[in-house]
Amino acid sequence: MWSRPVAIPTRLPRRPTPSSLRLPKIALAPSSTRLYANKACTDYLTPTHLDDNVPLDVQHKLKRHSAVTLNTYARPHFILARGKGCKLYDTHDREFLDFSGGIAVNALGHADDGVAKILQDQARKLVHNSNLWHNEWSGELAYLVVQKTKELGGMGYPAGQADQNGQADEGGLKVFFTNSGTESNEGALKFVRKYGKYAAALRNAHGAEKGVAAPTDEKVEIVSFRDGFHGRSMGALSATWQDKYQAPFAPLVPGFVPATLNDIDGINQAVTEKTCGVIVEPIQGEGGILEANEDFLRALRKRCDEVGALLVYDEIQCGLGRTGSFWAHGSMPVDCHPDIVTMAKPLANGIPIGAILMKDKVADVIKIGDHGTTFGGQPLQTRVAHHVVSRLSAPSFLSHVSTVGTYLSSRLAALPTLFPRLVAGPPRGRGLILGLPFKRDEYVQRIVKLMRERGVLVLSCGKMTVRFVPSLTVSEEEAEKCVDVLESALLTLDRESEGI
Ligand SMILES: Cc1ncc(COP(=O)(O)O)c(C=O)c1O
């Protein structure tokens, strides 16, 4: 059970703050019930979930498992057994408040009743039947994703013009289902390559019948951005310009070109007539919650059009409601929109699935047999995803994400002033994909641990950043508790690091 620490009656004596640094009262989201002064919360100074306090049975199990498990993750020593909403419980029933959301996956929270019901029902009907036959749900999910894109904005369809954007079956967009984010990007990279071969040929042949003109190898380069993350297969990894991921596995796939996010001046040099595609996250997640700005995306779109390259947005972490819009790019003007969007993580609330959403002009160059998958688009995961997309595309759901995100962000925004030695600046990101920058990486690692030892799970990302990607159903009270615990952890670290 969650055990609230013994109340500490007084707030810690604070070092005197120079009047120039003193904070005005922090602005609150209107529905909040708590008033904040310019003081950090001290309710959680005492750890309740110490990492080193590992029960014997857990020690034995972990030892047994580690003897046979490839060790690619540094995990704390507890075993999670169940969850509900934003709460997780370990095998000893200790409660954790989960602000990691399965790394931005569990959009509807853990053990959602609607998802559970559908899983059970579909498991009794049909789980898998291969892609050689139609099933009831794959096409319905594709229809829903296209319909919601047209209704809510994205992929060239402006937000707020649902009545003019048309219906899904009027054409314009197509979907291919995969099993993960990596596979969605891998597929998108293949589609981009094939388009490049034929697009060049088609342009040369002045409108020759689609696919008839001979392919060329002149247009095969793919541009992607430093600090981006697109996955760990050889193709997706080749687009992931981070040394720690790439170096151990070099040589990678040829033809990938690095560029710098938000460097408009660098675009023309990176994106040339040889470029078949550009892949970018509208908000770099693993890289540190770094947003691509609107002007940059507009310039990228323009340059892709000039050279006949496809623009791919990897919305695997930031898409499907996380920013408070259906697509992260959906709230931007259409001259910032892509030709392809890749998605995965929240699509079926944790049941593995991914998808590639593309314009018809991309779909037109992909022929039967060009690409395939055993598991992609099967009835179990597509039916769950249909349920998830129906719920997270509801305007009330999206506005909840924006409201709680704004509240969380406003609380985090006070921390650079409260903890100037530790916190490097205001939070980055939108909606419920937020990152708080720190002054040192060891502070980030320590804060993640101090919060975990107080029963709150958060993640690190990129350079010196703590990441907040909870379930999208998270309440304002849960956000409040998360920041209260963070403040207590910061106070603890501030005292520890006095001598650092
Ligand atoms: C933006 C982005 N792209 C791709 C991936 C890879 O997805 P997956 O782990 O499902 O293969 C991730 C995973 O973190 C991601 O955040």
The ligand as an SDF file (V2000), in Angstrom:
LIG
                    3D

 16 16  0  0  0  0  0  0  0  0999 V2000
   10.1590    8.8790  -31.4040 C   0  0  0  0  0  0  0  0  0  0  0  0
   10.3820    7.4000  -31.3490 C   0  0  0  0  0  0  0  0  0  0  0  0
   10.5270    6.7240  -32.4820 N   0  0  0  0  0  0  0  0  0  0  0  0
   10.7080    5.3960  -32.4850 C   0  0  0  0  0  0  0  0  0  0  0  0
   10.7720    4.6750  -31.3050 C   0  0  0  0  0  0  0  0  0  0  0  0
   10.9590    3.1950  -31.3210 C   0  0  0  0  0  0  0  0  0  0  0  0
    9.7580    2.5770  -30.9620 O   0  0  0  0  0  0  0  0  0  0  0  0
    9.7150    1.0590  -30.4520 P   0  0  0  0  0  0  0  0  0  0  0  0
   10.4900    0.9940  -29.1850 O   0  0  0  0  0  0  0  0  0  0  0  0
    8.2510    0.7630  -30.2960 O   0  0  0  0  0  0  0  0  0  0  0  0
   10.3210    0.2160  -31.5120 O   0  0  0  0  0  0  0  0  0  0  0  0
   10.6400    5.3540  -30.0920 C   0  0  0  0  0  0  0  0  0  0  0  0
   10.7560    4.6380  -28.8170 C   0  0  0  0  0  0  0  0  0  0  0  0
   11.0400    5.1980  -27.7800 O   0  0  0  0  0  0  0  0  0  0  0  0
   10.4390    6.7540  -30.1150 C   0  0  0  0  0  0  0  0  0  0  0  0
   10.3010    7.4550  -28.9810 O   0  0  0  0  0  0  0  0  0  0  0  0
  1  2  1  0
  2  3  1  0
  2 15  2  0
  3  4  2  0
  4  5  1  0
  5  6  1  0
  5 12  2  0
  6  7  1  0
  7  8  1  0
  8  9  2  0
  8 10  1  0
  8 11  1  0
 12 13  1  0
 12 15  1  0
 13 14  2  0
 15 16  1  0
M  END
$$$$
